[in-house]
Amino acid sequence: MNYVWAFVVGGAICVVGQLLIDYTKLSPARVLTGYVVAGVILSAVGLYKPLVDLAGAGASVPLLGFGHLLAQGVQNAVDSCGLPGAFTGGLTAASGGIAASLIFGVLAAAVGKSRDQN
């Protein structure tokens, strides 16, 4: 049943994003950024944690989950070291994912062949 909930929730998140891209004048970059901000806001008000508990990777892997991770990192760092944690907590919590994306981006650039888009 865990796989079903992960599929349903992750799919619903993707469907909403695709509908925003198709039926509004929002660019994909704005939709993606909005998803991260929405994840932070939903996590801050306590609505996203129950969804992650229900759907697991279906809710924690998409961009909403990245926003949730940033918010949880900030909350934990502020609880442990005060106000400076507001500046360091999000990056500390997400450092593994950020480092992996940078490393894989460099590897893809090294392996791939660049050419003009026109």
C-alpha positions in Angstrom: 0.0 0.0 0.0 3.0 2.3 0.6 3.8 2.1 -3.2 0.3 3.1 -4.1 0.3 6.2 -1.9 3.7 7.2 -3.1 2.5 6.8 -6.7 -0.8 8.7 -6.1 0.7 11.6 -4.2 3.8 11.9 -6.4 1.6 11.7 -9.5 -0.8 14.3 -8.2 2.1 16.7 -7.5 3.3 16.2 -11.1 -0.2 16.6 -12.6 -0.7 19.9 -10.8 2.7 21.2 -12.0 1.9 20.1 -15.6 -1.5 21.8 -15.5 0.1 25.0 -14.2 2.6 24.9 -17.1 0.0 24.0 -19.8 -2.9 26.3 -18.8 -1.3 29.4 -17.3 1.3 31.8 -18.6 3.8 30.7 -15.8 7.1 29.5 -17.1 8.4 26.1 -16.0 11.1 27.8 -13.9 8.4 29.8 -12.0 6.4 26.7 -11.4 9.4 24.8 -10.1 10.4 27.7 -7.8 6.9 28.0 -6.6 6.9 24.3 -5.7 10.0 24.8 -3.5 8.5 27.8 -1.8 5.2 26.0 -1.3 7.1 23.1 0.3 8.7 25.5 2.7 5.4 27.2 3.6 3.5 23.9 3.9 6.2 22.6 6.1 6.3 25.7 8.3 2.6 25.4 9.0 2.9 21.7 9.7 0.9 20.4 6.7 3.6 18.7 4.8 5.1 16.3 7.4 1.9 14.2 7.6 1.9 13.9 3.8 5.5 12.7 3.8 4.6 10.2 6.5 1.7 8.9 4.4 3.4 8.9 0.9 7.1 8.5 1.7 9.2 9.1 -1.4 6.1 10.2 -3.4 6.1 13.4 -1.3 9.7 13.7 -0.3 11.4 13.4 -3.7 9.6 16.2 -5.7 10.5 19.8 -5.3 7.9 20.2 -2.6 9.9 17.8 -0.6 13.1 19.9 -1.2 11.3 22.9 0.3 10.2 20.7 3.2 13.8 19.5 3.7 15.0 23.1 3.8 12.4 24.2 6.3 13.0 21.2 8.6 16.8 21.9 8.4 16.2 25.6 9.4 13.9 24.6 12.2 16.3 22.0 13.6 19.3 24.4 13.4 17.4 27.3 15.0 16.3 24.9 17.8 19.9 23.8 18.4 22.0 27.0 17.9 19.6 29.9 17.7 19.2 32.6 15.1 22.4 31.7 13.1 20.7 28.4 12.4 18.3 30.3 10.1 21.1 31.0 7.8 22.9 27.6 7.9 20.2 25.0 8.6 18.7 24.7 5.2 22.0 24.3 3.4 23.2 21.8 6.0 20.1 19.7 5.7 20.2 19.7 1.9 24.0 19.6 1.4 24.0 16.0 0.2 21.5 16.6 -2.6 23.0 19.9 -3.6 26.5 18.3 -3.8 25.2 15.3 -5.8 23.4 17.6 -8.3 26.6 19.6 -8.8 28.8 16.6 -9.2 26.4 14.9 -11.7 26.0 18.2 -13.6 29.8 18.4 -14.0 30.0 14.8 -15.1 27.2 15.2 -17.6 28.9 18.3 -19.0 32.2 16.5 -19.2 30.7 13.5 -21.1 28.2 15.4 -23.2 29.0 17.3 -26.4 28.0 21.0 -26.4 26.6 22.6 -29.5 24.7 25.7 -30.4 20.9 25.4 -29.9 20.1 27.1 -33.1 
